[in-house]
Amino acid sequence: MFKRTPKRMAAGALIVCMLLSGLPVHASDSLQKRETESAKIQSVNRSMFATEASHRKLSSLPASAHLVIIKCSGPIQEEWKESLEQAGATLGDYLPEYSYLAKVKDSSDLDKLTELSFVESVRPFHPAYKLSPELLQALDQNEKVEVTAVGFDRKKDLTRSVKRFSPAQATKGFAQLSVKGTDLEDLLLSDDIVAVLPKEHWVFSNDRAAGIIQSNTLASTGYTGKNQIIGIADSGLDRGSTTNIHPDFVGQVKKLIPVGRANNASDPDGHGTHVAGSVVGTGKASNGKVKGMAPDAKLVFHSMSDSEGELTGDFNQFLTEAYNAGARIHSDSWGTDDRGVYGYSSAIVDQFIWDHKDMSVLVAGGNSGRNGKRTIGSPATAKNVISVGASENNRPDLVSYGITDADNPNEIAEFSSRGPTADGRIKPDVVAPGTWILSTRSALAPDDSFWSPMNQYYAYMGGTSMATPILAGGVAQVRQFLNEQGVSSPSSALIKSMIVNGSDDLGLDLIVQGFGRANLAAAIGSDYKDETSGLKTGQSTSYTITVNNPSKPFSTTLVWTDYPSYPNAGKTLVNDLDLTLTSPSGKTYAAGDHLNNVENLYFSAPEKGTYTVKVTGYNVPKGSQPYAITTNGKLSSSDSEVRVTGISLDKSTLELTKGGSTGKLTATVKPSSATNKTVTWSSSKTSVATVNATGTVTPVGEGQATITATTVDGGFTASAKVKVSAGSTNDNQIAWGEVQTAKYSPLLDTILAFQDELSQGGFNLTSKQVTTKRDDADFVINQYGAIGARAILELPNQDLQEPTVKNLTGFDTSLRGVADGKMYLMKIRDNVYAKVRVDRISSSLATLSYVLEKDGGSGGDPDQLVSLEPSQSTLFLAPDQTATLTIQAVYADGSKEDIGDKATWSVEDDTIASVENGEVTATSLGTTTITVEYEGLSVDIPVKVTDMIVSKLKPSKTSATLPNGKSTKIIVKAVYTDNTTEDITDLADWVSSNTKVAEVSKGVVKAISKGKTTITVTYGGKTINIKVTVK
């Protein structure tokens, strides 16, 4: 935030910039700088939203009953967020100051929220707030207007929410629509939509660079972009081929992706080829005289131009595909002239960098500088990008052409767009040469596409479009330097802080030059810290910086990748960190900046000695905030503080018994030398299990809960699943019965096994500990339906994990295969079973110990709930697909009841899927688990979200005939929508309709007795039937 002055200051003077107090940015003549010992940055007086609810065209719209603004009393504390969510609020965007846009279900949630001590107010989110001011004049028009709708949940597809408007393009969190102006009000009334913006129309940012930014200095020491991959989205690349291509790109293009035109990535415009050459051109066609800043880097290129020459495509797609191809730098020389607005593309790129903090994105600031201040456009207004303006090149011999000056590299090009942004932030961030740039020429571009053609291989062009790739290549050099210094994955915040801190002040206003002209040699000469653990509100970290030479300026820069802003917010900064510095003589300097996510302290004549720098989390409403700090002094962490980098638990699962003994979880904080190793503990369901401050877990009731340990420093978490089961003497009244003596004949009616699923491991009883001790036996409930096999299930060594099926010859007077001291599952009546130990067998009697209910009945209360039965045991979905699950309660008498609206539904990872009363919506790729709970019982349903959707199942056999006692193996493959196949024999669910005839396990069918059965195979939502005959 603080930057240099054009004048040299007296010793100890601190140079700062300041917004004119009391005036909106667009009303002030310029951003001025002044000298002061304790200057503060004054926040621009702006309302919370760009459009007010009192606007005459929107005031009559009804406020939402579910979207609200929750205003808190000050900087957001971590525990406040938890309290708001527990009170029923689903938190959305942060709104300045100290507020959240949130969703509530009903008025009872409002009452809970207003009762919280830190909540100042809860008020409706008026539909007017959603509309960008640029769209106000369209409200009365019957003509269609192109808009971008922004969703409350940025991870949820908006297709269903805007279906009636026939969106041209819908993605997670955004939809591009064409609607009548008179229909905009309907869009504003949707609770799924929180902002409506004008659709951006992108244009190119067109209007001896290496030496000026010191790229050649880095190249001379071997930093030429080795092992770096750079992404570019632009018009096209030469002839659109990776083989028949400009000599300077041979072997340079890792991936060429056509977007605007099907199967055509050529460049008849010439812009994209020129841009790419400034980055990775090898100079082969000029014998090395004309080459890019990073000739040893590789390129991933998206061609944006459509058949009409317009720029088109999905910015998030460009970034994602480039990142997946290995790019960690992206250069974008295009944008929209939206007068400093934080537009759709700015929100997109800020979100991407927040999610991929090692991706550096450079964006051209635009070429509307002749129109004055606040002419920078999206996506250069994004907080997390490096926005690049254009300074003059050093080519005085070309000035006579009269296009623009190139005779003073310390001047800003006349066309270079000016800041600040609409909310008063400093943009551009830096400038780089952008006039008369000589680079590669497309073979398909005519002469009039360029400022001046040089020959068939090269041409001159200018604009911030040209300045941006110049610096992008420089960033590749800096990133190579960091890699070779052992920083394998430097954050974009670190690279940006190095570029800003090393920049050369040109003595101009910040709205013109940003923090100055990039100087790569100074950037890599900096000392730095890349703090990935981050800070929360109220947390701080201190450093010491040693200044040995007071005759040279001293500079320190703090940069953080901020959480993306609500698009229509009056101020876009979300997470606010503060930078303060104490000089060797004890003077303290504080930025007091609550607008920017870049803060810079600069001393033209510093004191000699040790400075103390402190970074504080002033207000961090979204997550823990990582950051980077760079200085041209010698930087050291404070000896008194070692930051936490992670946490782990000694167990991932814990199994307890209701009313039984406690369990213990032990947390290990990393590193072991961390200063603050304090951990807090929490339980997701205190009705199941509680946890104290030392990690001791107490079982409370049946069910499952997640115990989470969280570090106070950094907010790192580790979790363990806790399952609490019923004890031997609990509310279910299960206890050992008396020793019973029975003749074989009536006993045979009760000795039946579970059907084959249990013997094949399909019924998870691995948590049960079965021994010969009576108190340790427990009740067993069949979840699989009728039993028919003439077999008993022996539990060898009382171990349920390796059951052995023993076949019986029939119901006669002999009981073969049953032995003294063995444990068996025995049928009491339909759907009710007991574990039974055979204590003694004689020729006519068997003595048994068994589990029954205390009332001694033949099966207990017929209304007793014994299990929960979901409609699907596993759910497969594509991203953005919705499916409905049903759940039934199964009672002791065999009856069933639909209880979907009575049960409690939860999902383990709501970033992958969400669930509401059985309706499951997939949001992103991955695997998670849905848990359904009802009256003390629970069932888990795995959910797999994949873009590999099963179209059909293909078995190796559609029928089989077997002799009795023989087996056969059936292989089943899944055929996916992209025509790829996968062997899923071991992954699928296999069921035999008649286990008396044949059993099946993982494709192996075993004949038991003569007859017919149907083998059902289920996987990925698809089912096939295979007929089996046993002769």
N, C-alpha and C positions, 0 to 999 in steps of 0.2 A: 504494500500500500504506500509506503514511503519511498521517495525516489530522489534522484539527484536534481540539483539546481544548475542553471547555466553558469552561475557565478561561483567562484571559489569562496568558501566560507571560512570564518575564523575558527581557530582550534576548538574542537569540542562541539561545534554547531551540528545540530541534527536537521536534516532536510526532510520535509514532509510535504504531502499534497493534501489539499482540503477542498471539499465541496462548499460552495457558497452557502452559508447558513441561511435557512429560512426560505430558500428559493428552490423550486423544482429544477432539475438539471436543464431542461430545455429552455428555461427562462434566463439562465445565466449566460454571460457572454462567452465564457470559457472556463475550463478547469485551471485555476491558478495554483501556484506553489508559493509558500512563504517560509521564512526561517522562524524557528521557535524551539524553545527548550522542552515544551510539553504540549505540543499541538494535538488536537483531537480531530478525528474525521467526523464530520457532522452528517448524520443520516438525512437523506432527501425526504421532504415531507410528502408522503404519498399515502393514499388509502390502501386498505388491505387488498382490494380488488380493482382491476382496471375499469370495470363497468359496475355502476351502483344500482341497487335495487330500486331506487327512486326514479330511474329513467322512465320517461313518459310512456314508452312503448312496451315496457316490461313490468311496470309496477303492479298491474292487475293480475299477473300470473300467481297462482297459489304456491306458497312455500312447501317444500317437501316435508312429509311427516317422518322421514327416515334419515335424510341427510342433515347433519347438524354441524355447527362450528363450536368446538369446545375450547374455551379460553382459559388458560391456566394463569396462575398468579406470578409467574416468573420463569427463568430458565428451566427447561424440562428436566426433571430428575428421573433417573431410571425407574425407581419404584412407582412413580406416577403413571408411567405407561402401563405397568402391570395392573395397577388399580383401575385404570380406565377400562382396560379389556375385561377385567373381572366384573366390572359393573355393567357389562353388556355392550360396550362400544367396540366396533371394528374400526381401527385407526387407519385413515388414508393419508392424504398429503398433509405435510406440515404447512401451516400458514403463519406468516409473521404478523404480530409478534406473539410467541408463546401459545399458539393455537393449533388445533388439529381439525381437518375435515374428517368427519366420522360418520359411520352408519349405525343406527340403532333399530331394534325390532319394533318396539312399541313405547308407549308413554311411561311404562314402569321403569324402563332403562333410563329415561330422562330423570326420573325421581332419584334413582341411585346415583347418577352422575352429579346432580346438583348438590347432593349430600356430602360429596367429597370435599375435604377442607381446602384443597389447593385449586379447586375449580371456581373461577370467578363468574363464569356465565356459560350457558348452553343455549344457543339460538339457532333458528332454522337457517339452512343454507339456501338462499333465495336463487331461483333459476337464473335471474339476471346476472349473477356473478359468473356464470358459466360462459357467457358470450363475450368474445373478443370485441373491443370497440370498433374495429375495422369492419365488422359485420352488421353494425346497427342500421346502416342505411339500407341494407338488403331486406329488413324485416317486412316491409310493405310491398316488396316486389313479387310479382308472380313468376318472374324468370328464375331459372335454376342458378344456384351459386355453389361452387365447389368448396367444401369445408373438410376439416379434420375433426373427428369426434374423439375425445380422450376419455377413457374409462376410469371408474373409481379404482378398480383392481387392475393394475398394469400387467398382471400375469394371466388375465382372463380374456379369452377371445370375445370380441364384441359382435360377432356375426348375428347372434340371436337378438341382441339388444337393438340393433339397427336394421333388422331384416326388412321391415316395411319400406325402408328408404332405398333398398337395392344398392348396397355399397359396392363400389368398384373394387375396393380392396380393404379387407379386414384382417387385422393381426392382433396379437396380444396387446391389449391396452389401447389400441388405436384403430380407427376406421376412416377411410377416405370416402366421402359421400358427395353426391350431387343432388341437392334438394331445392325445392322452391323456397324463396325467401319467406313466404307466408307459412311454410311448414317448419320453420326453424323453432317456433315456440314448442311444437310437439317434441322436438329433439331435446329441448331444454328441460322438459318436464320429466324425462327419464331419470330414475334414481341410479341407473348404471352409468350415466354420462355426467362428467363433472366439468368438462370444458368443451367449447366449440370454437375452433380457430379457422381462419381462412387457409385454404390449401396453398402451400408454397409453390411458386413457379420458379424453378432454379435456372440461373443463367451463369455463364462463365464469368470469372473475375478477371477479365482482360482489360485493359484500356489501351567490368571485370570482377563478377559477383564473388568467386571463391576467395580472392584476396581480401575483400572488404570484410567478410564475416570470419576470416581466419580459418576457413576450411582447408586451404592449402597447407597451413601450418600443421594441422592434424594429419593430413595426407602424407606429409613429408616424414612423419614419425610412424607411419604404418597404419593409421586409422582411416581405412577406405571403405568401411561398411562390411567387413568380413563377417560372415555368418549371420547377417541381418536380412530380414525379409520385409519388404515395404509394400503396402497395399495402396492402390490408386483407383479411384472411380472417376472417369472422365469420358470425353467424347468417343474415343476409340484409339486403337494402336496400329499405326501404319496400314499395312494391307489386311490386317485382321488375322494373321497367321503367325504361329510361333516358329515356323521354318522359313517361309518366304517373307523375310522381314528386314528392316533397316540394319545395316552391318553393326551399328552400335548396340543392338538388342540381341544379337545372336548369343544364345546360351543364357540370357538374362531373365527370361520370362518363365516363371515357374507355373503360372496358371493364367489363362486368358479366358474371361467369361463374358459372353455377349448377353446383354440385358435388354437394351432398347430395341434391337432388331434380332429376329430369330436367326441363330447361326451366323451372325455377321457382326464382327467386332472391329471392322475397319474404321479408318479415320479420315473421311473426306473433308473434315473441318480443319484438322491439323493441331487443334488445341491439346488433345490428350497425348499425342506423340511428343510434342514440344515439352510438356510437363514431365513426362516419363524420362526424357533424355536428361533433364536437369538433375534427376535423382540417380539413375543407374546407368546412364549412357557410358559406354566404355571408350568412346573416342576412336574406334577402329577406322572409321571412314575419314578421319582427319589426322591419322598417325598420332593420336593421343593429345592433339591440341585442343579439341572441344569435347569435353567429357563432363559427366555428372559429378555431383559431390560425393557419391558413394558408389563408385564403379564396381566394387566387389560385392555389392548387395544384390539380392534377387527381387523379382517383381511379381505381385499378384494384381491383375488388372481387370476391372469391370468396365465394360463399354456401355455408356449411358445413353448415347444419342439414338433417338428413334428415326423412323424414315423421313420425318419432317425436320430433323435436326434439333428437335427439342430434347432436353435432358429429362430422363425418366428413371424410375426404379425405386427400390426400397433401401433407404440408408442403412437400416439395421441389417438387411441382408448383405449389403456390401461389407459391413464391418464384421459380421459373423463369419461369412465365408472366408474372408481374408485372414481372420484370427485363426480359424480352424486349419487354414493352410500354413500357419506358422508366422504370419505377419504380426509384428508388435509395434509397427509404425504405420499410420495411414495418412495420406496426403489428399486433401480435397480442395480443388481450386474452382469452386462454384458456390452459389448461395442465392439468397433472395434479398431484394432491397426492401426490407420491412422496417427501416428507421429504428434500429436498436431493440426491436422486440425480441423477447425470449420465445421463439417460435417452436413449432412442432419438431423440426429437425434438431434444434438445440436440446429439447427435452429428450429426444431419441439418443443423441450421442452422449449426453450426460448420464443417462441410464446405462448405456453400454459400458462406459468407462468406469462407472461405479461398480458394475458387475464384473469387469475385467480390468482390474487396476494396473495391470502391466501393459496396457495398450495406450500408446501416445498418438493422439489424433491432431493433425495440424490443418487449420482451415483458413482459407483466404478471406481477408476482411471485407473485400469488395472494392469497387472503383467508382464510388459516388462522392468522393471527397470534395469535388468542386461545389457540391450542394451544401457544404458546411458540416457542422457538428451533427452527432447522432445519425450518421449515415451508414454505420456498420450494420450488417444484416445477418440473419440466421443462415447457417448454424455457427457463425463466428461469434455470436453472442453467448454461446454455451459457456458455462463456468469452467468445465474441465478440459477443454481443448486449449491448444496454443493458437491463438488468433494472430494472424500475421498481416501486418501492413507492409507497404512498399516504400523503401528509401530509394534514392537515386543510385544508379550505377556509376562507374567511373570510366565513361567513354566519351570524353569531350569531343572527339573527332566525329561523333555521330549527331551532335546537336544540330547541325545545319539542316538535318532532315525536317526539323521543326515539329516533330510529334510531341516530344517532351524532353525536358532537360536530363542530361546524364553527365553533368560536369562537376557535381558536388555531392559526394557520397554521404555528407553530413546533413543533407536536406531530405525532406520527405517528398515523395512524388506527389504532384498536385492532385492526381486522381485518387490517391489512397484514401479509403473511407475513414472517417473520424468517429471517435467515441463521443461521449460515453454511451452505454446502453440505456434503454428506457428507464431502468431502475437506478441508474447512476454509477454502474460499475465501470472500472477501467478496462477499456478495449480500444485498440488491439493490445495484445500482451507485449509483443515486440515487433520490430520491423526488420526486413531484409531487402537486399537490392532487388528491384522489380522493374527497372527500365532498361531497354535495349539488351535483353538477355538472349544470348546466342545458344541455341540448342537444336535438337534433332527435328527434321522436317518430315512430315508424312509424304509418302510417294503419291498419295491421292489428293493432296490439298493444293489448290491453285495459289498463285503468287499473292493474290489480294487477301489471303487469309492471314498474312503476316505483316509486321511493321516493315520489314524489308527482307526479301530472300537473299541468302548468301550464295548458295549453289543448290544442287539437287538433294544434298543431304542435310543442310543446315539453314536456319533462318532466324531472324531477330523477332522477338515479341516482347510485350511488356504488360504489366498489371500485377495486382496482388496474386493473380494466378501463377505468375512466374516466381514471385518472391517465396511463395509457400513451398514448392518443391525444392527450391534452393535450401531452405532451412530444414526440410524433411530429410534431405540427404545429410545435412549436418547433424541432425539428431541421430541418424544411423551411425555416424562416426562417434558421437558421444556414447551411444549405447554399446558399441563395440569396446570402447575404452572401459566402461563400467563392467562389462562381461569379463574382460581380461584382468580387472582389478578384483575379481571374485564375486561381483554382484550379478548373479545368474539371471535374476528376473527383476530388474529395477522397475519401480512403480513409475507411472506417468507423472505423478506428483514430483518425484525426485528429478526426473529429466527436466520438467518445466521449471523447477526451482533453480536448477543449474543454469538453464538458458537465461532466465530472468536475472539471476544474481550476477552473471558474467556480462550482461549487456552493457554497451557503451551509451552513456547519456549524450544525446545530441543537443541538449539545451532547449528543448521544445516542450510545449504542453503535453501532459500525459494523454489527453484525448487525441493527440496527433501521433506521437511516437510510442505510446505505451510506456514500457519501462526502458526502452532504448533499442539500439540496433544490436542484433545478436553478435556475440563474440565467442566463438567456439573454443578458442585457446584459453580464454579466461574461464569458460564454463568448466573445462576439465581440470583447470588449476584450482578449483574450489575444494573445500572440505565439506563433507555432507553426512547426514544421517537419514536413512529411509526407515521410518518407524511404522511397521505394519500392524502392531498390536492396537494402537489407537487410544483415544481418550474419550471419556464420557463426561457429562456435565460435572463440573467441580474438580475433576482430576487435572493434574499438571505434571510436567516433566521439566527438569532444569538441566542446563548445559553450561559449560565454561568455554569461552573463546579467547585465545591468547592473541594479542596484537603486539608484534615486535617492532613494526616500522610505522610510526605515527605520521610519517611524511606522505604515506599513500592512503587513499580513501579506504574505508572499512565498510563492508556491506553484509547484511544477513537477510535471507529471504525464507519465509515460511509459505508453503503451498500444500493444500490438501484437495483430494478428489471429493467434491461435495455431493451430497445426495441430490438427485434431480428435483427441480422445483415444480410446484403446481404452476401450469403454464400461464394462468391469468393473475398470478399473485402480483401485488404491487412491489414486492421485493423478492428476489429469487434466492438469496442465501438461506440455506436450511441449517446446516451444522456450522456453528460459529466458534472458531478458535481465536485466541488472543496471543499476540506476541509482545512480550515486554523485555526490556534490556536494562541492566544496571552496570554503569561504567565503573572503572577501577576506583574512581573518586567517590562512588556511592550515589551518583545521580541516576534516577530511574526514568526511562522513556517508554511510553506505552502507545500503541497504535490507536486503540479505541475504535477500530474499524469494524463495522457491523454490516458491510455491504459486499466485500470482496473475499474470495478464497485464496488470494495472494496478498501477503503483507511483507513489505520490504523496508528495512531500517538501513539508512545510509549516513555515514559520517565522512565528510570531506577531509577533516583533520582530526582523527581520533586520538584518544588518550592511549599511551603505551601501558600495557599491562593486561590484566585478566578481566574480561567482561562476563557477566552472568546473564544468560538468556533463559527465559521461562516461557513455555508453551502451555496454555491453559484451555481446558474445555469450558468456554463461557456458557454455551447453550448447544447441547447435542441431542436433538429430539429423535434422530434416526440413527440407530445402531451405535457402534463404537467408531470413532473417526480416526483413521490412520492419517499420517502426514509425513512431509519431508522438510528438512531444514538444511540450508546451504549457506556457506559463508566463505569469504576469502581470507579469514583468519584460521587459526588452528582450533578445531572443534573437538571437545571431549564431553562425554556424558558425565553428569554429576556423580562424584564418588559415592554419594549417599543413596543413589537410587539405581536399581537394576530392574528393568521392566519385565513383566510376565509375558511369555510367548505361547503358553499353552497349558492344558490340564488334561489328566487322564484318571480313570477310576480302576481299581483293582479287579472289579467284576463288571460284566455287562448285563448279567441277569442275577436275580435273587429270588428264591422261592421260600415262602413262609407259610405258616399255618395260622388261621384265625384263632386268637387266644393263646397262641404258642409263643415261643421265644423270639427275641428280636434278631435282626440281622445287622451287619456292619459293612459300610462302604468306606473305603479309604481313598482320598484324593491325593494325587501327586501333581504339584505345580512345577512348571518348567519356566526358566531354569531353576535349579535348586538354590541358586544364589539370589533369586528375586527378592527385592526389598519388601514388597507387600504380597505375602503369600496367603492373605485372608481369603477364605472361601465361604460363600453362603449356600445353603441347601434349601431345596424346595421339592414339594410333591405335587404332581399334576392332579391327584385325587386323594385328598386327605380322608375320605370315607373308606378308602382301601388301605392306605398306609401313610404314616407320618414319618418325618425325619427331623432329628434335632441338629444342633449346631456342630456336632462332632461326626455326623454321618451315620448315626445309629437309626435304623429303620424299624418302626413298630407296626406289626400287622393290626389292622382294625376290622376290616370286613372283606368278604370274598370279592375277587376281581383283579384287575391289573392297574398299575400306576407306573408313572415314570418319575424316578428320582433324579434331579438335576443338581449338579455342583457348578457354581459360577464364581469365577475369580473377580474380586473387587477391582483389581487392576486389569484393565483391558476387556473385561466382560467375556472371557473365554468360558466355554461350557463343555461338560461331559455328562452323559446320562446313562442310567441303568434301568432296565425293565424289572419291575417287581410283580410277582404273581402271588396272590394270597388265596389259599384254598381252605376248604372247611376242615376243621379238626375232627378227631374221632368222637368227641363229646361236644356237640355244638347244637345250634338251633335246629339242624335237620334231624336231630334225635337218632343218630346212627351209632350203634354200639355193638359189641360182640354179643351174639346170642349164646344160650347155654349149649353145652356139648349135646349134640343130638345123635340119636341112634336110629337108623332106618334100614329097612330091608331093601335089597337091591331093586326090587320091582318098582316101588314108588320113587326111588331115587333116580331111576333112569329117565323119568319124565322131566327131571330138572337138569340133567347133565347134558347141556347143549352148548356148543361154542358160538362165539361171535362169528358172523360171516367173514369171508376171507380178508376183508379190508384190514382187520386188526392184525391178523397173522402176517400181513404184508407191510405193516408199518404205517398204514394209512390213518390210523387213529392214534393220536399223539398222547401216549401215557408215560412218556419217558421221565416225567417229573415225579411219578409215583414211586415211593419206596416200599416194596412189598417184602416182608420178612415173615418168619414164623411167629413173631411176637404178635399176640392178639391185638394189642392196642394200636398197632401200626397198619392193620388192614383197613380198607375203606370201601365205600360204596362205588359200584361201577354202573354206568348208565349207557345203554346202547343208543348211539345216534344214527344208526344205519338202517333201521327198519327190521323187517321180519328175519327170523333165523330158521334155516332149514337144513344145514349140513349135519350129517351124522358123524360128528367129531367133537372132541373136547379140546380145549386149548390149555395146554400145560405151560406153566411159567417156570422154566428151568432155573433152579437156584433162586426162586422167588423174584426173578428179574423179568419185568414186563418188556424190556427192550428186545429180547430174543425169544419170543414164544415158539413153541413147537406144537404142530397139529398132530394129534393121535387119532387115527380113524377107528371107529367102532364097527363091528360086523352087523350090529342090529340091536333091537330092543329085546334081549332075551335074558335068561337068568344068570348070565355071566357078565362081569364088568371087566373087560380086558383093557390093559394099558394104564389103569389107574393104580398109583402106588402110594404107600404110606409116606407121610411127611411132605407130599407135593402140594403145590398151590394151583387151584383151577378157577376158571370163571364158570359160574353155574347160574342157570336161568331160574329166577324166582317166578316171574310171569312176564308177559309181553313188555318189552322195553325196560325191564327192571332186572338187574343182575347183582350177584354178590360174589366177592372173592371167597373161595372156600378152601380150607386146608383139610386134606384127608389125613386124619391122625392115625387111624388103624383100620385095616380091612381084614375081615375073617371070611370064612367060607359062606356065611349067610348074612353078615351085618357089616355096615361101614360106620365108623365114628367120625363125625365131621365137626369142625369149628367154622363158623360162618358169620357174615355181617348181615344183620337185619335191623329193622326199625324196632324201637323199644316196645311198641304196642304188641309185638308178636304176631301181627296180622300177616296175611299171606302176600303182602306186597305194600302195605302202608296206605297212606292217604292217596286216593286216586286223583285228587286235584293238585298233588305236589308237582311243582315245576321241575323237570329233570334235565332239559337241554334246550338250546336254541338252534334252530335250523335255518340257515340262509338259503336263498334261491340259487346262489352260485358260490362254490367254494373258492374260486379264483376269478378275478375280473380282468379282462384284457381290453384296453381302450386305446384309441388313437388320440393324439393331442387335440383338445377342444371338443372331443366327443362326449356325449352324455349317455348314461345308462341308469336303469332303475333296479335296485336290489330290494327284495322283500325278505322279511324275517318272520319265522313262526316259532312260537313257544310250544314245546312238546311236554305233555303232562304224563304222570305215572300211568294213567289208564289208556295211554296211546293217543289221546285226542290232541289236536293241534289248534292254535289260534294265531291269526295274523296280528302282530304287535308292533308293526313298523312305526306307527305314530305314537306309541307309548315308550318305545325303547330310546336309549341315548346313543346317538351316533357320533363318532369322532374319527379323525384321520391323523395318522402319525406325522405326515409331512404335507402341510397344506400348500406347499409350492408345487407339488406334483399333482394332487387331486383334491377336490373339495367334496363334502357330502352334506346333504340336508334332507333329513327324513327319508333316507334311502336313495335320493337322486345324486348320483356321482358324476362329477364333471372333471375330466382330465384337463390339466393346465400345462404340464410340461413333461418331458421325457423322464422316466425313472420308475422306481418301484417303491411303493408305500403300503401301509396296512390300514384298513378300516376296522375299527372295533365297535361292536354293537353290544350294549349292556342292558340287562333287564332283570330286575329283582335278584340281584346278587350273582347272576350268571353272565358270562360274556363269550363272544366268539370273534375270532380274527379272520378277516377276509383279505388276502393279498390282492393288491391292485398293481397291475403292470401297465404303464403308459409307454407305448412304443409306436414309432412310425413304420414298424414292420408288422402290418396288419395281416392276419391270417385270412386268406380267401377261401381255402378249403383244406381238408385233410385227405391224404392219399395213403391208403394201407397197402402193404405188400400182398395181402390176401383179403378178399371180400367175403370169403366163407372158408370153413375148414371142417374136415371129417377126421376123427381120431379114434383109434382103438382105446378101450378102457385102460387107464393106467399110463398112457403115453402123453407126451407133451409136444407142443410146437411153438415156435417163436414168430410173432407177427410184428413187422416193422411198420411204423406210421411216420410219414413225413408231413410237415406243414408247408403248404405252398402260400407264399406271401404275395401281396398285391404288386410287388415289383418283379414277380415271377421267380424269385429266389426260393430255395427250399432248405429245410432244416430237419434233421432227424430228431423228433420229439418223443420217441418211444418211452424214454425214461422220465420225461417231464409230464406226460399226459395223465389224466385220470382214467383208470380202467375199471369197469364194473361188469360182473357176470349177473345176468338176470336170474339164473338158477345155479347156485353154488353146489347143489347136490349132483349136478351133471358135470360142471367144469368150473375150475377156479382160474383166476387170471391175476398176474402180477407183472407190471412193467413189460407187457407184451407176451409174456410166457403163459400159454394156456395149458392147463393140466386137466386131463380127462379124469373124472371121478366115478361116474356110473352112466349107464346107457340113458340116452335122452337127447333133448335139444335145449340149447340156451342161446341167448343173444349177448354178445360182448359189446358194450358201449364204451367208446373212446371219446373223451372231451378234452379240448385244448384250444385256447385262444378264442373262446366263444363259439367254436364250431364243434359239431358232434357227428360221429358216424357209427353205424351198427354193423357188426360182423356176425353172421350166423355160424354157430358151431354145433356139429352133430357128433355124439359119442356112440359108437357101435359096440 
